[in-house]
């Protein structure tokens, strides 16, 4: 007769490998292949999945937070999957390297080394609108009041967005004169802006494909040139993490020679207008960037930070995140999940969900996704098998 003591385990607690096997509580798992633990701490076989779509040559993908749009980059072509295997081609010539995505109000911004792209509805265009040169302005006969005038122009792209406006041409007129405003034909329609005599602000005069003669002060309309447009820069170099926060597009550009990342912020609601002289320096290489109501989450190769509303850089953890443009999943409107050097983290507020229970190799690349099924939410992490676990038995 077997007299060995037995223990009936009714509750399972998931993986635990940061304790010695002799000290782990009953129900702790040291291995859990193809099983799930439900909310009642019961163990069951993990459900399998069938492949619904099959594509080759995919180097990047993005599914929006509502899970109703899917974009892929396949063999250099950016497409939207619209009906089963049917793909709507948006543009070609994309780089096969890492691609980062950001979305707000139904507009998706794509950061790829080939350039920034902007997807609105089912239309795609470059994010940047090229800044024109200063216009050619000369005196002609006319009826403008005598005084000093300022003149500038802005390009208009196919979506109706205006470019930055170059610094104005300043010209003095006498009574009985007007202004001839011209530029070389480059295929762009331009908005023409001019000040009143001795005025400080410029106003829209006209939108035209060719030059324009301003002969009468009444032609200067009531719509002012936006201050954010004047002298602005286009976006920084593409290919790094991006997010949209408080109406601004944030772009991370790694500067390896300085061992830091420059974090640029666009003008509010003008995601293609920047001041490239202004940026926040972040130590190390930024691998992850996302927005929460409590502030930005910034994950680097060595530390994790938050940037709250006051703009300060607050260190949350002295370890970094695993690289990968898909190492991010939105749990709800307030919280995102991501994989770090010490396991699964969420924020904001910041918390490490696994550090006290399980320690796994961080991998060189990671992807995180949220799966909702049968009333439960599961955070799924996929990593490469690289690196050393921080604290495992």
Order of alpha helices (4+ residues) and beta strands (2+ residues): beta-beta-beta-beta-beta-beta-beta-beta-beta-beta-beta-beta-beta-beta-beta-beta-beta-beta-beta-beta-beta-beta-beta-beta-beta-beta-beta-beta-beta-beta-beta
